Every structure is written in C-alpha cells, then in structure tokens.
C-alpha cells in the first residue's frame, strides 16, 4: 500500500509511437481516482528505437511515468531495475500489456509476491515469429495469470480456447474521452485545406498503421470504382508503417493519385475528423478498435468490418454499417450507401455519439478497471486471512 492507496504499476513494451493500447494506458491512468490508487506507468524502451514517442505523451498528461532502458530485446539488465522499481514504489499490482511484459510481471509476482494482472489487447502482428512463436507462447503465459482483462469477447474466447478459466477473465471494452473528441464544423475548411481537399469533396477517411491487418489494399480496391464514377470522392488514409511503399504503388496502379491522400502519421486525429464525411475501417482483425471509437465520438458516419470487438462498440445499422472482412464488394456497397443516404448516415452517427457519452467513455472504463484492482486486493487479503499469512497488498 502507498499511503493507504493501492499502488499499481502499468507495464508495457512497445516500439515507435505505439497504438491503441497506449491511449488506453495513458488516458486511463490520467482518469484514475488518485485518492484510492497510486499509478506508475512504466515503459521498457529499446534504446535502438529512434522514434519512440510515449514519453512526450505521458508528460502532457501529467502522470507518473518512468522508463526502463534496454540495449536490445533480451537485455538482462532490465530485471534488477524493474525489481528495484517495484520495491521503491511499494507496488501492489503489476498490470502488464504485452507478451514481453506479461513474462516480466509473472516473474515479479513469483519473486516479490506482488499481484499480477494483464490486459489482452489482441494479436495483430503478421510475421511468422509473432504468429507461430510469440503469440502462442503469450497466450499460454496469460493462462497463468490470476486474472486477465480482455478488450473484447472475441479475445476472451480465444483465451478460453488456450486453456484459461473463463471465470478469471473480465471483458472491458476500450473507452474514449467524449470531451476531447467533439466535432467542430468551423474546422472543416481549414482541415480540408491542410489535406489538399476542396470544400465540395466527399471525403472518406481511414486511420491506422499501414500493416496487413488493416487491409488498406482492399479499401483502395473498393474505393477505385466509386472514384471513377464520382469525381468529387476523396480517400484519406492516415498512418504510417511497413506497407507505405506498397500502398503508394497500388494507389498509382489503380489510377487514384488525384483522389487518394496518404497522409502519414499524425497526432491530430480528432481535428482530421472534421474533414471527413465518412470513416472506413477495412481491417481483417481488431481487438477493440480505438479508431472506431474516435469516429463514433466525432459523429462521423462509419463503415467498418465486423471483426474483433467492433460489433460490441457499434451495432450494425444502428451506430454504423458493418460488413464481413475481406469482402471488397460488401465494403464498396456500404460506402456507396452512405454517399446515397446522408440522412441515414447522420442518424447512425448521432446514435453512436450518444453511446460514447453514456457507455463508452474513458471514465466508465476506468471505474470498471478500478473495481478489478480492488477485487484482486480483496481476494489476496481473504487468502491471507485464511492461511494466517500477511501479504504485501
């Protein structure tokens, strides 16, 4: 305990600017009840990474943030640093967020007696090493945790298939700050000018890492015939990644150089939505997609693939139009439906915004997470009382 508060260590390892889990960790920590919880966010940072940007984002949120530096992916010197951090901060619960820190958390639990918790954000990598080595091993590690948070029912079911007791899994969907994501029509013209777009264009936007999981290649194939029939259609893809060169080549091959913008990595996603008439997600896999949450909060009409936890966020034909993954025809038809029925699109967008305000806010998610922390601590005390042994928590 830290001054009567539960002391939590949020532990994560990531390269570059990160993704959805970073928003969940950082913004969730900002909203934690500091009278009951002392939260330290710790990132294991590879010193070879030239574009790591989590530290700047953490400073802007005024949260307790520290880094453990590693010289390479299997640097043994991080262990004594982590153990010292847990002792110095009197950590009660180590909350890990990826397969590397899951292993570290379990070791800390075994060596130092702290409670352990993991959030399973999903398994989105496509490399052979990730698919056949890291992810299967990671799922087996998760089965050893006393409790795991899954960000969708789909992820919960995958954990159960890999041997975890369903009673030790809590599904908590990702959340968002509705106050930080609010449409400002006054920004529409300026943002379009920034992207090289015209006021009369119908703009479809997509946001995500340029990796296979997001299937932006299929989005481009779905968009191309529409662009040929309607010269005012534009597609903006926001993000960066290993497939940028391939996607640029595909844009040219499909004759979309004048109608498609590869905008690169940007931090002003909320502002960019003011330029969008439609948000499209074409992923073949998701956990709980933060990009969909952002579109819902921004009252941007949505077409999305029915993957992962997407349908748990947005009901088909109520908050969004959902289509099967890898189905170019269905994706194109849904995009065309939005352009043909703007009133229906606005109705769905308004319903999505209401759902964000009432059920999917960061505040609501954080309260659910806090209850998990408190239950873990109560279970530890109950076990200690039964055995007559004092516990750290």
RAQUI-V104934 format. One record per residue. N is the residue number from 0. RES is the residue in three letters. PSI is psi in degrees with one decimal (none if undefined). D_FIRST is the distance of its C-alpha to the first C-alpha in Angstrom with 2 decimals. Layout:
# RAQUI-V104934
n/res/psi/d_first
N/RES/PSI/D_FIRST
N/RES/PSI/D_FIRST
This chain:
# RAQUI-V104934
n/res/psi/d_first
0/UNK/148.6/0.00
1/UNK/97.2/3.80
2/UNK/35.5/6.25
3/UNK/-2.4/5.56
4/UNK/150.2/5.51
5/UNK/133.9/5.16
6/UNK/120.5/5.89
7/UNK/135.9/9.45
8/UNK/111.5/12.25
9/UNK/117.1/15.66
10/UNK/127.8/18.09
11/UNK/146.9/21.83
12/UNK/128.6/25.14
13/UNK/154.0/28.26
14/UNK/153.7/31.50
15/UNK/-142.0/33.26
16/UNK/-2.2/32.19
17/UNK/-159.8/30.43
18/UNK/-141.9/31.02
19/UNK/-42.5/29.65
20/UNK/-32.0/26.20
21/UNK/-40.2/25.65
22/UNK/-42.9/26.37
23/UNK/-45.3/23.99
24/UNK/-52.1/21.07
25/UNK/-49.7/21.85
26/UNK/-32.2/22.99
27/UNK/-42.1/20.36
28/UNK/-40.4/17.60
29/UNK/-31.8/19.67
30/UNK/2.2/19.68
31/UNK/143.6/16.05
32/UNK/103.4/14.95
33/UNK/-10.0/13.04
34/UNK/-17.8/12.29
35/UNK/-18.7/10.07
36/UNK/133.7/9.16
37/UNK/109.1/8.90
38/UNK/127.1/11.50
39/UNK/127.8/13.26
40/UNK/123.5/16.68
41/UNK/125.2/18.21
42/UNK/133.3/21.86
43/UNK/112.1/23.79
44/UNK/122.8/26.96
45/UNK/120.6/30.32
46/UNK/-11.3/32.20
47/UNK/-6.2/35.45
48/UNK/113.2/34.58
49/UNK/-11.5/36.64
50/UNK/16.4/35.54
51/UNK/131.3/31.74
52/UNK/11.4/30.73
53/UNK/-34.0/27.11
54/UNK/-42.3/26.08
55/UNK/-41.4/28.54
56/UNK/-38.7/27.39
57/UNK/-40.5/23.72
58/UNK/-38.0/24.85
59/UNK/-27.0/26.91
60/UNK/-3.4/23.98
61/UNK/48.2/21.91
62/UNK/164.1/18.76
63/UNK/106.8/16.46
64/UNK/133.1/18.68
65/UNK/160.8/19.28
66/UNK/144.5/21.92
67/UNK/118.3/22.58
68/UNK/136.6/26.35
69/UNK/146.2/28.54
70/UNK/-23.1/32.26
71/UNK/177.8/33.13
72/UNK/-22.0/31.79
73/UNK/48.2/31.13
74/UNK/112.2/29.96
75/UNK/-13.9/28.19
76/UNK/-11.7/26.86
77/UNK/-24.1/24.05
78/UNK/-53.1/22.27
79/UNK/-30.4/21.34
80/UNK/-42.9/20.31
81/UNK/-44.3/17.91
82/UNK/-40.8/16.49
83/UNK/-39.3/16.12
84/UNK/-43.4/14.38
85/UNK/-41.1/11.72
86/UNK/-45.5/11.28
87/UNK/-39.2/11.63
88/UNK/-0.6/9.19
89/UNK/52.4/6.47
90/UNK/133.3/7.21
91/UNK/-41.2/6.44
92/UNK/125.1/9.87
93/UNK/119.4/12.93
94/UNK/106.0/15.45
95/UNK/164.4/18.92
96/UNK/11.7/22.15
97/UNK/167.5/25.18
98/UNK/-31.8/26.68
99/UNK/-48.9/25.94
100/UNK/-19.9/22.21
101/UNK/-44.8/22.17
102/UNK/-43.5/23.47
103/UNK/-40.4/21.00
104/UNK/-44.6/18.04
105/UNK/-38.7/19.62
106/UNK/-40.6/20.19
107/UNK/-40.0/16.62
108/UNK/-41.3/15.64
109/UNK/-42.1/18.44
110/UNK/-38.4/17.97
111/UNK/-5.8/14.27
112/UNK/13.6/13.24
113/UNK/157.2/11.03
114/UNK/150.5/12.01
115/UNK/143.6/14.88
116/UNK/143.2/16.62
117/UNK/147.4/19.80
118/UNK/125.3/21.99
119/UNK/106.4/25.68
120/UNK/-11.8/27.56
121/UNK/175.3/30.88
122/UNK/90.8/33.24
123/UNK/-11.9/35.63
124/UNK/154.1/36.99
125/UNK/-1.4/40.60
126/UNK/154.7/41.14
127/UNK/-38.8/42.26
128/UNK/-41.9/39.38
129/UNK/-47.1/36.82
130/UNK/-34.8/38.73
131/UNK/-9.6/39.67
132/UNK/-65.7/37.05
133/UNK/-48.5/33.71
134/UNK/-45.2/33.39
135/UNK/-41.3/34.48
136/UNK/-39.1/32.16
137/UNK/-39.3/29.30
138/UNK/-35.8/29.99
139/UNK/-36.6/29.97
140/UNK/-43.9/26.58
141/UNK/-33.1/25.21
142/UNK/-15.9/26.59
143/UNK/-10.0/24.19
144/UNK/145.7/21.02
145/UNK/-26.3/19.54
146/UNK/145.3/19.83
147/UNK/138.9/21.67
148/UNK/126.9/22.37
149/UNK/136.4/26.07
150/UNK/2.9/27.45
151/UNK/161.1/30.68
152/UNK/-31.4/32.30
153/UNK/-42.5/34.46
154/UNK/-40.6/31.54
155/UNK/-45.9/30.20
156/UNK/-36.5/33.69
157/UNK/-39.4/33.89
158/UNK/-39.6/30.72
159/UNK/-40.3/32.23
160/UNK/-24.8/35.44
161/UNK/20.3/33.61
162/UNK/5.9/32.30
163/UNK/140.5/28.99
164/UNK/122.2/28.57
165/UNK/-26.5/28.90
166/UNK/-14.9/26.49
167/UNK/18.2/23.65
168/UNK/131.7/24.61
169/UNK/127.2/23.92
170/UNK/120.4/26.35
171/UNK/110.9/25.09
172/UNK/152.0/27.87
173/UNK/158.4/27.38
174/UNK/-177.6/27.58
175/UNK/159.2/29.07
176/UNK/105.4/29.17
177/UNK/-25.4/32.45
178/UNK/-31.6/32.70
179/UNK/-17.4/32.72
180/UNK/87.8/35.30
181/UNK/128.2/38.23
182/UNK/135.9/41.85
183/UNK/97.7/43.87
184/UNK/-23.1/47.55
185/UNK/-18.5/48.45
186/UNK/-4.8/46.84
187/UNK/-51.0/48.95
188/UNK/-44.1/51.92
189/UNK/-42.1/49.98
190/UNK/-35.5/47.83
191/UNK/-39.6/50.94
192/UNK/-40.5/52.72
193/UNK/-34.0/49.87
194/UNK/1.2/50.26
195/UNK/29.1/54.06
196/UNK/160.3/54.57
197/UNK/156.0/57.08
198/UNK/-32.5/56.57
199/UNK/-2.3/58.62
200/UNK/147.3/56.80
201/UNK/114.6/54.90
202/UNK/122.4/51.72
203/UNK/128.7/49.64
204/UNK/148.0/46.29
205/UNK/143.8/44.03
206/UNK/131.7/40.72
207/UNK/167.7/39.08
208/UNK/140.9/39.06
209/UNK/73.4/42.60
210/UNK/166.2/42.03
211/UNK/-38.7/43.82
212/UNK/-37.1/41.20
213/UNK/-16.6/42.10
214/UNK/48.4/45.84
215/UNK/-21.1/47.14
216/UNK/-40.9/50.38
217/UNK/-35.9/50.94
218/UNK/-43.5/50.13
219/UNK/-40.2/52.82
220/UNK/-36.0/55.27
221/UNK/-35.6/54.66
222/UNK/-33.2/55.04
223/UNK/-50.2/58.20
224/UNK/-34.3/60.78
225/UNK/-40.5/59.36
226/UNK/-34.3/59.64
227/UNK/-31.1/63.23
228/UNK/-20.7/64.20
229/UNK/99.5/62.36
230/UNK/-16.6/62.64
231/UNK/3.1/60.08
232/UNK/138.3/57.15
233/UNK/146.7/54.51
234/UNK/127.8/51.50
235/UNK/120.6/48.58
236/UNK/117.4/46.14
237/UNK/124.6/43.04
238/UNK/170.3/41.10
239/UNK/164.2/41.69
240/UNK/-173.4/41.62
241/UNK/-17.6/43.76
242/UNK/11.8/46.37
243/UNK/-45.9/47.32
244/UNK/-43.2/50.63
245/UNK/-40.7/51.56
246/UNK/-37.2/50.86
247/UNK/-39.8/52.92
248/UNK/-41.6/55.75
249/UNK/-39.0/55.53
250/UNK/-46.5/55.67
251/UNK/-42.4/58.91
252/UNK/-33.6/60.35
253/UNK/1.0/59.86
254/UNK/33.5/61.50
255/UNK/14.0/58.43
256/UNK/-33.7/58.35
257/UNK/-11.5/59.39
258/UNK/-0.4/57.11
259/UNK/134.5/53.82
260/UNK/121.5/51.31
261/UNK/99.8/48.73
262/UNK/-10.3/46.47
263/UNK/-174.1/44.01
264/UNK/131.6/40.31
265/UNK/150.0/39.42
266/UNK/-11.1/36.35
267/UNK/50.7/38.22
268/UNK/-43.5/38.23
269/UNK/-42.5/38.00
270/UNK/-38.8/40.96
271/UNK/-33.0/42.91
272/UNK/-24.8/42.78
273/UNK/-19.5/44.98
274/UNK/-11.4/47.71
275/UNK/139.4/47.35
276/UNK/-18.0/49.45
277/UNK/138.5/47.86
278/UNK/134.9/44.80
279/UNK/128.2/45.44
280/UNK/125.1/43.05
281/UNK/18.1/45.02
282/UNK/150.2/42.30
283/UNK/-11.0/42.96
284/UNK/141.2/39.25
285/UNK/160.0/36.10
286/UNK/-99.9/32.59
287/UNK/105.4/31.98
288/UNK/115.9/34.08
289/UNK/-30.8/32.63
290/UNK/-35.4/36.19
291/UNK/-41.8/37.31
292/UNK/-43.9/34.50
293/UNK/-41.9/35.63
294/UNK/-40.4/39.22
295/UNK/-45.0/38.42
296/UNK/-33.4/36.61
297/UNK/5.7/39.56
298/UNK/34.0/42.10
299/UNK/125.3/43.82
300/UNK/146.0/45.87
301/UNK/136.0/44.58
302/UNK/127.1/46.24
303/UNK/154.0/43.87
304/UNK/143.8/44.05
305/UNK/78.6/42.65
306/UNK/154.1/40.12
307/UNK/-133.4/36.49
308/UNK/13.0/34.70
309/UNK/-45.4/37.32
310/UNK/-20.5/38.96
311/UNK/-23.7/35.65
312/UNK/-49.2/35.39
313/UNK/119.1/39.05
314/UNK/140.7/41.64
315/UNK/131.7/45.04
316/UNK/10.2/47.61
317/UNK/-52.8/45.16
318/UNK/-19.6/42.76
319/UNK/171.9/44.36
320/UNK/119.9/47.08
321/UNK/139.0/45.76
322/UNK/158.6/47.93
323/UNK/149.7/47.79
324/UNK/152.6/46.53
325/UNK/23.1/49.21
326/UNK/92.5/51.88
327/UNK/-40.6/53.58
328/UNK/-44.5/56.04
329/UNK/-38.9/53.51
330/UNK/-45.2/51.44
331/UNK/-41.3/54.60
332/UNK/-40.0/55.73
333/UNK/-40.7/52.47
334/UNK/-42.5/52.58
335/UNK/-36.3/56.21
336/UNK/-38.7/55.42
337/UNK/-41.7/53.07
338/UNK/-29.8/55.78
339/UNK/-20.8/58.33
340/UNK/71.7/56.32
341/UNK/-30.9/54.34
342/UNK/-44.9/54.06
343/UNK/-39.1/52.37
344/UNK/-42.9/50.01
345/UNK/-37.4/49.05
346/UNK/-45.0/48.47
347/UNK/-40.1/46.05
348/UNK/-39.4/44.25
349/UNK/-39.4/43.81
350/UNK/-37.8/42.42
351/UNK/-42.1/39.93
352/UNK/-41.5/38.74
353/UNK/-37.9/38.25
354/UNK/-37.9/36.12
355/UNK/-45.4/33.86
356/UNK/-29.7/33.50
357/UNK/-30.4/32.72
358/UNK/-23.4/31.01
359/UNK/31.1/30.08
360/UNK/159.2/28.22
361/UNK/-37.8/25.05
362/UNK/-45.3/23.52
363/UNK/-41.1/24.49
364/UNK/-42.3/23.17
365/UNK/-37.6/19.75
366/UNK/-39.3/19.44
367/UNK/-42.4/20.38
368/UNK/-40.6/17.83
369/UNK/-36.9/15.00
370/UNK/-34.5/16.38
371/UNK/-44.3/16.25
372/UNK/-47.7/12.53
373/UNK/-36.1/12.04
374/UNK/-39.6/14.76
375/UNK/-43.0/13.39
376/UNK/-39.1/10.22
377/UNK/-42.0/12.82
378/UNK/-40.5/15.13
379/UNK/-44.0/12.87
380/UNK/-39.0/12.40
381/UNK/-42.2/16.13
382/UNK/-41.9/17.12
383/UNK/-38.9/15.29
384/UNK/-38.1/17.02
385/UNK/-38.8/20.26
386/UNK/-12.6/20.23
387/UNK/28.6/18.93
388/UNK/130.5/16.48
389/UNK/149.5/12.83
390/UNK/157.9/10.49
391/UNK/-40.9/7.61
392/UNK/none/6.01
